[in-house]
Amino acid sequence: MNRGYVRLYRKSLDSGLLRNHSAWILFTYCLLKATHRGYEVIIGNQKLTLEPGQLVFGRRQAAEDTKLSEQQIRTALQSLRNLEILTSKSTNKFTVITIVNWVAYQSPEVENNQQSNQRLTSNQPHTKTRKQKNTLSVDIYAYYLAAVKPEQKTRQRALSNVAHHLKTHTPEALRTAISNYATIAGDREPRFRKDPANFFGKREPAFVDYLPENFQASEPKQQQESIGELLS
């Protein structure tokens, strides 16, 4: 199992969650178990793709790991759902938990590493920056999936396209474009929502219309997009 870190915000002290011991234990357990990057797993005969902030969850295993009873796990899980801290989707074989706002809370802070990078050799900072861009691309891709929920999601091409646009746009600008598009795409069926690879296309990037400086002026036009344009 990959060993690393997760962020735990101090504002958790203000939420009241800490006083609900079972819910707090389950929340931190899910934080530690959630994947930080997308990957595929096989459960039984079914292939499943986990996105950042998701985990395969079982009440019995969680009870064994946390020393809570299965009933406490069940109650705590419902409390976290009610607080909109996480969501869950169950089948007859397993449950996938998604931590809400995982990308916003756990995305890497590139600026914090700039001072330490100054001490590295000339090729090391370049490698570090490339790794950071790769991580940012994954985070922005996951943010798009969570906000827009498209049916089509071409992962590798989308990641390549996002990395390309990160050379000229900040992560905040790309996330804002996603949020703006989500306000329009939310009324459409998932199959008519843009594949992230097309939204961040290299030749005809759709996200440009949803950047803060363009979105207000182009909004009426975008609301009238045809189905053919959406599938392009």
C-alpha positions, -999 to +999 in steps of 0.1 A: +000+000+000+013+034-009+023+054+022+018+092+020-001+120+036-036+135+036-046+171+046-068+175+077-082+210+079-086+228+113-121+240+103-131+204+112-131+216+148-159+240+140-182+215+122-192+196+153-180+164+136-153+158+162-180+154+189-196+126+170-168+101+177-180+073+154-185+096+124-151+113+130-133+080+131-151+068+100-144+101+082-106+100+089-106+063+080-121+071+046-096+099+041-067+076+047-082+048+025-092+070-005-070+068-036-051+099-045-050+090-082-072+072-107-067+035-112-085+003-121-093-026-097-111-059-103-136-070-078-150-105-086-155-104-123-161-067-125-136-040-135-140-008-116-122+026-121-116+046-089-111+083-092-092+104-067-111+106-034-129+073-039-125+039-021-141+005-021-158+002+012-171-027+033-188-023+067-173-055+081-137-046+071-142-010+084-155-023+117-125-046+121-101-018+112-116+009+134-129-013+162-163+002+158-194-021+156-210-026+122-241-008+135-219+022+145-203+021+111-238+021+095-250+050+116-218+070+111-219+065+074-255+079+073-244+109+093-216+117+069-241+113+040-265+137+057-237+162+062-228+159+025-192+150+035-193+119+013-216+100-010-218+063-016-230+040-044-237+003-036-241-029-056-248-063-043-211-070-040-194-037-028-199+000-021-179+028-036-175+059-013-167+093-028-154+120-005-170+153-015-146+181-025-116+158-023-099+177-051-104+211-034-092+198+000-064+175-011-049+191-042-012+198-040+000+233-032+027+238-058+038+272-044+048+257-011+076+237-028+093+266-046+118+274-019+129+239-014+133+235-052+159+262-053+184+239-036+181+212-062+203+206-092+194+221-126+176+189-138+159+181-105+136+212-104+125+203-139+116+168-129+097+181-098+077+206-119+068+179-144+055+156-116+035+185-101+019+192-135+010+156-139-006+156-104-025+188-112-037+173-145-052+144-126-068+166-100-084+189-127-096+158-146-112+145-114-127+179-107-143+179-142-158+144-136-172+154-102-186+187-114-199+178-149-205+140-146-202+132-183-209+099-198-179+098-221-145+103-203-114+097-224-088+098-196-054+097-212-061+122-239-078+145-214-048+144-191-025+152-220-047+181-230-050+195-195-012+193-191-008+212-224-031+240-212-015+243-178+015+258-197-006+289-204-034+289-178-035+286-140-052+256-123-077+281-108-087+293-143-093+258-155-113+249-125-134+281-129-141+272-165-152+237-154-175+252-128-190+276-153-196+248-178-212+227-151-239+253-145-250+248-181-243+211-186-262+201-154-295+204-173-284+180-200-283+143-201-248+129-193-244+116-228-247+152-241-221+166-218-186+171-232-160+145-229-132+161-208-107+154-236-129+175-260-136+202-233-098+206-230-091+199-267-058+212-281-070+225-315-105+237-305-105+241-267-141+245-255-130+256-220-119+290-233-155+301-237-160+294-200-131+313-186-141+341-163-133+368-189-153+351-216-182+333-199-206+361-192-205+374-228-208+339-243-233+324-219-265+329-241-247+315-271-235+285-252-270+278-238-281+272-274-254+247-283-267+220-306-265+184-298-241+180-327-217+206-311-219+188-278-208+156-294-180+171-314 
